């Protein structure tokens, strides 16, 4: 238990140190860069920092003097995209610029973003095709269109332009593609010794549509040490389809699975509704658990709800199924909070004097999980779980992790 406590203290201490350094750097940046800016530059700085109301006020003052200032119209349009109730106003700004300046790439991108948020994905794709045609084989504009399309998740046209026109050597789509996550956990059992865990995960986002994963966990329980490693990848084909695959393995049969395979194909069925389906295979002591998992996720602004059902046969070849429901709030790269419950059955092998039988336990759990960004590239997360078996408390688990992107 001592190593868990020391690990947690080191994470908190490191986080505080980084925050202090980041705040100092931020203050210096503001002091140095906030003076002697033109109104359009000042408005852009405010918009990129999230101060959209103040930025829009500056854009409005510019447009009142010159209604054909396309830079101000585009900037105001992007300010208005931050609010769902103003999407139509934002679209009008972008469309006005497209009429006045048919080759203005940012106006097409803004219009496509608005159309996608309104659920009109086909029209959004058509808008970018129209932009490609308006660029008239201008390589620099087309490469800029591709870069913007990558950033806004319009992957098909971005891949197409990259293939036909290449990319600029200095292009950097992912500012911080690497992410490392150390973690620790302790499970307190009601009828046995504690389980302790230390883990380390690493992910690499090679492109906006593809991420690779690897990880390692070591568990201590019942005076034994077990470990597991993981490899995986996820890929988003377009706004409708995505897929992921993960493979876990361990060379120590028993507590951990010798192999685990999970694959999921996700399909957007209606605006912010996502349906997922895929197999879950696990090998314990030479026997395979074979299950299928289906899920349905509904997003609404920063809120989400997720339901999943897993069914099939466990490693004892008995029918097994479980339901899980979670909901939460997610503010991108700032904070998230999730609470969830699950219920299902699990076959347990029992025996005495060489005679083995099986019983089916009802397993219920409740969890809460939170994540907080301390800086733009660093944060912490914590989770707490309570698990009951046959209505009796079985274990409680606490997990703490930190992450750093670079």
N, C-alpha and C positions, 0 to 999 in steps of 0.2 A: 504493500500500500504506500510505502514511503516514496517509491519512484513515481507514483501517480501524482502525489501531492507536490513533489519538487518540480515535475514536468509542468503542472498547471501554474505554479508560481512563476516559472521561467517564461511561460507564454504571456501572462499578464504583464510582467515586468518589461518584456520586449515590446509589447503593444504600447505601453505608456511612453516608452522611449521614442518609438517611431512617431506617435502622435505629437509629442513635443517638438520633434524635429520638423515634422510636416507643417505644424502651425507656424513655426518660425520661418520656414521657407515661403509659406503662403503669404505671410505678412510682408516679407521683403518684396515678393512679386507684385503685390497690390500697390505697395508704395512706389515701386519703380515704374510700373506700366500704366498707371491710371491717369497720368497727366498728359496734356498736349495731344489728345486723340481727336480726330474729326468726329462729328456726330454719328456718321454711319459706322465708323470703327467702334465707337463707344457702345452703340446699340448692339452691334454684333457680339462684343465681349459680354455684355449683360445677358444677351439671349443664350449664349453658350454656357454661362454660369447659372442658368435657370431663372434669372430675374426677368421673366417674359413681360410682365406688366410695365415695368420701367422701360424696357427695350421698346415695346410697342408704342409707348408715348413718344419716344424720340423718332421712331419711324413715322408716326402720324404727323409730327411737326414738319418732317422733310417732305412728305407727300402733299401736305397742304400748300407748300410753296411750289412744288413741281409734281404734278400728278402722274408724270411719265418717268419718274425715277424708278427704274426697274429693280435696282439693288434694294431700295427701301421697300418696294412692294413684295419682293421675295422674302426679305427678312421679316416683314410683318406677317406674311403668310405662315412662315415657320413658327412664329410666336403663337399664332392662332391654332396651329395643329396640336398644341399642348392641352387644349380644352375641347372635349368632345362636342359640346354645344356650339362651338365656333368652327367646326370643320367646313361647313358650306362657305363661310366668309373666307377662310383660308384658300379654299379651292378657287374662289372668284379672283383672289389676288394672283394666284399662279396662272390662271387662264388668261388674265389681262396681260401679263408679261409675255406669255407664249404668243399672243396676237401681235404685240408690239415688237418682240424680239424672238423670232422662231427658233434661233439657235441657242437660247439660254438654258443650259442643261439643268441647273438647279431648280428652275421653274417646273420642268417636267418631273423631276424627282419629287418635288414637293407635292405636285398634283397626284402622282402615283401613290405616295404615302397616304394622302387623304383618302383616295379611293379604296386602298387596301383596308384602312381602318373602318371604312363604311361597309366593308364586306363585298365590294365590287372588284374582286381580284382580276377578272378578265379585262375590265376597263383599265385597271392599273397597268397590266402588261401591255395593253394597246398603247397607252400613253408613252411608255418607254420605247416601244417600237417606232412610234411617231417621232420621238426625240432622235433615235438612231438615224432615221431618214433625214431629219432636219440638219443633222451634223454634216451631211453630204461628203462622206469619206474623209472628214477632217480627223486625222489620226489622234491629235492631242485632245480634241473634244470627246472623241469616242472612248479613249482611254480614261478620261475623267468620268464619263458616263458609267463605264464599267466599275471604276472604283466606288462611285457613289451607289451604284446598284448593289455591289457586294455589301456595303455598310448598311443598307436598308433592307437586306435579305431578299432582293430580287435576283436570285441565283441563276436562273436559266439564261437571261440576257447577258449577265455578267460573264458567264462561261463562254457564251457565243462570241462576245467581243474580244475576250482574251485570246480565244482560238484564232480569230481572224486578224487581229491587229497587235497582239502581244501586250506587254505591260511595261510601264516605265520602271527602270532598274531600282529607283529609290522608293517605289511604292511599299507602304507598310500598312496592311489592312488591320492587323491585330497589334495594338501598341504593347500589350503585355501577354504574349501567347503562352507563357509558362505559369503553372500554378502548383504550389507545393503545400500539402496539408498534413501536418503532424496531428495525431489525436491520441486520446487515452480514454479508458472506460473502466468502470467497476460495476459488477452485478452482485447485489446482496441477496443470497438465497435464504429462504426461511428455514430450510432443513438441510443445510450443507455449507461448506466453506465458500468464500467469495470467489468470483471469477474476475480476473484483471486482464486488461488488454492495452497494448501499445501498437500504434499503427502509423504508417506513412503512405500518403497517396501523392501521385504526380499526374498532372494532365498537361497536354500540349495541344493548343488550338491552332492547327496548321493553316486553316482557312476559316472564314466565317461560317462555312457549312460543315466543317469536319473537326472533330476532337478525338484525341487518342488518350487512353487512360492506362495506368498501371498502379498497383498498390501492394502493400504487405501489412499483415497483422500477426502479432504474436500473442497468444492467450496463455494464461496461467490458471489452472484449476485442478483441484484434487491432487496437488503435489506433482502435476505433470505439465509439460509445456507443449502446446500445439501451435502450428503456424499455418497461415494460408496466404496465397498470393493471387493477384487478379490482373488480368489484361482485358482491354475492351476498346471499343470505338463507337462513335455516334456520327450520323450523317443526315443532313437535311437536303433532300433533293430539290424541293421547291416549297411554296406556301402550303401545299396540301400533303406532302409525303415526307416522312422521316423514318429512320431505322437505327437501332443500336444492338450491339452484341457484347456480352461479357462472359469471361471464362475464369472461374476460380479453381485453384488446385491446391492440394496438400498431400504430403507423402506419409502422413500419420493417420491411419484409419481410427475412427472413434468419434470424438467430440465434433470435429469438423469434417465437412464433406471431402472426400478424395477428389471429386470433380463436381463442378456446378456449371451449367450452361444456361444462359438466359438470352433470348433474342426477342425484340419487339419491333413491330411495324406500326407506325402511327399515321392516322389519316384524319385530316381536318374535314369534318362532315358538315359543319355550318358555322360560319364566322369564327367564333371563339370556342367551338366545341370540338374536342379531339377524341377519336376512338382509337384504342390500341389493342393489339392482340399478338400473342407469341408464346412459345413453349418455355417451360422451366424443367430442366433435367438435373438431377443430383444423384451422386453415387455415394452410399454409405456402407462401409464394410462389404464391398463387392455387390451390393444390391442397388438397383436404380429406382429413384422416385421420378415418375413421369407425369407432369401436370401441364395444363394450359392456363394462361392468365389473360383475361379480358379487362379492359379499363375504359372509363369514360371521364374525361376532364372538361369542366366548364370554367371558362375565364370571364370575368366581368371587371373591366378596368384593372385595378390592382388586386382584386379579390379572385379566389379560385376555390373550386371544390373538386374532389377526385373520388371516384368509386371504382373498386376493382374486385374481381371474383376469380379465385384460383381453384381449379378442380382437376381431379385425376386420381392416380394411385401413388401411395407412398412407397418407401423402400421395403416395407413388409408386404407389398402387393395388396393393400387394403384401400378401399375408396376413401378419398379425403377431399375436403373442400373448405374454403375460408373466404370471408367477406372483409373488406377494409374500406373505411370511409374517412376522409380527411378534408379539412378546409383551412384556409388561411389568407394572409395578406402578404403581398410581395411588392416592394418598392425597389426597382432595379438598382443594383449596386449601392444600396443604402441599408435596407433591413428587410427581414422577412420573419413571419411567425406562422407556425403550422400546428394544429392540434388534430388528433386522429384516434380512431378506435378500430379494433378488428376482433373478429370472432371466427372460430373454426374448430376442427377436430384434428387430433393427432394420435396415431397408434403407438402405444407403449408396450414394449416386451417385458413380461414379468415371468418369474419362474421360481421353482423351489425343488430341490432334490432331483435336478436333471429334467424336470418336466416344465416346459415353457408354454405360456399362454399369452394372449394379447388382450389389451383393454383399450378402449377409445376414450381419450381425455378431451374435454372441452377446454379450449385455450382462448382466453379473452385478454385483450391488452388495451392500454390507453397510453398515448404518448403526447408530448409537447416538444417542439423543436424551434429554436430561434437562431437567426444569423444576423450579425451586425457588422457593417463595414466601418472600421475605425479611420481609415484613410481611403483614397481612391484605389489602392492596390493591396490593402491588408485588412483583415477582419477576424472575428472570432465567432464560433457557434457553440451552442450547448443544447443537449437533449436529455429528457428524463422519461423513463418508461416504467410502467407497472404491469406485471403479467400475472393473471390468475389462472389456475388449473382446477377444473371442477368446482368453481366458485370459491376456492381457497387461494390466498395469496401465495404465489410461487417465488417471485423475485422482483426486485426493483433494480433499475440500471440508470446510471448517470454517465453521460459522455460529454467530453469537452474537446474542442479542436480549434486550431488557428489556421489561417491560410494567408499565403503571400503570393502575389502575382508579380512577374518580372519579365 
